């Protein structure tokens, strides 16, 4: 029997409600999050844009590249830069996160029920 190495990234749907807050302001609220687990990083929850207050966010100048996900675009609040990111055109294996946003856990409060 061949050994199968653990994948670098795993994705699965969450059955929990996920809320993102900045202070007491709710920025996102969903029951349709995906959890992405990547070796060496804490789990990230990717939320559909339809459940994020996109009108409160602006696109920042920050862009990063991940060889395992693709190029990301970052989003900011007026007083809080780069609080979220999105892979609008991820690599083929990561299409499930296309257009979803993940939030920086050091800059927001994440609640799960």
N, C-alpha and C positions, 0 to 999 in steps of 0.2 A: 504494500500500500504506500503510495507516494505521499510525502508530507506536503500539505498545502499551506503556504505562508499566510498569515493573517493579512487581510487587505490594508493598505495604508489609510483609506478613507471608507467609512461605512455611513449609509444614510438610512434613516427610518422615520416613519410618520409618528408623531406624538399624539396620544389621545388626550393629553392635558391641555387646559387653557393656558396660553402664554400671554402675559401682559408686559409691556415695556413702559417704564415711567422715567421721567426726568423731573426730579423733585416730586411734586404731587400731580404733575401733568401726564396723562396717559398719551403715549406716542403711538402705541400699537396694542391691539387686542385681538387674539385669534385662537381658534380651536383647530387650525389647519397648518401647524408648524411642522417643519422637518428638522430632525436633529442630525447634524453632521458631526461625526467623531473622526478626528484625524490624529494619527500618532504624533505625540509630542505637544499637542494643543488641547485646551479644555473643549468640551462639547460646545458646539455653536447651534443656535436655533435660527433657522431661516424661515422668515415670515412672508406670506404673500403681500404684495403691494396694496392690494385691496383692503387689507386689514391694518395698514400703516397710515398715519396722518401725513401723507406725502406733502401736503401744502405747507406744513411746518418746516420741512427739510429743504435744503438747497444742495445742489451738486457742488462738491469741493473740487479743488485742483489736484487732489491726491489721486493717483492711479497706481496700482501695484499689479504684479504678475506672480501667479502661483503656477508652477509647472503641472500641478495636479488638478487645478480647477480652471485656470485661465486668467484673463485680465479683469480686475475689479474697479468699480467706480465707487467713490466715497461720498457720503452725505453728511451735512452739518446742520446744527441749529445756530442761530446768530451768535450765541455766546459759548458754543460747545462744538469745536471742529471735529470732523471725522468720527462721528458717533456710530455710523453704520456704513456698510458696504454691500455691494451687489455685483454679481457676475451676470451681466446682461447676455453675454454670448460665451458661456463656459465651454470647456472641451466636451466632446460627445458623451463621455462617461458620466458627466455631472449635469446633464440637461435638466434634471429634476430641480436644481436650485436656480435655474435661469430666471432672472427678474425678481427673485426673492431678496429680502434684506436680512442681514445679520447685524446685531448691535454689539458694540464694545462693552463688555460686562464691567469694565472699570469706569465707564462714563454714565451708565444708566443703571436702573434697578430692574431686574428681571424677576417677575413673579410667575410661579407655575402652580396651578390648582389641579 
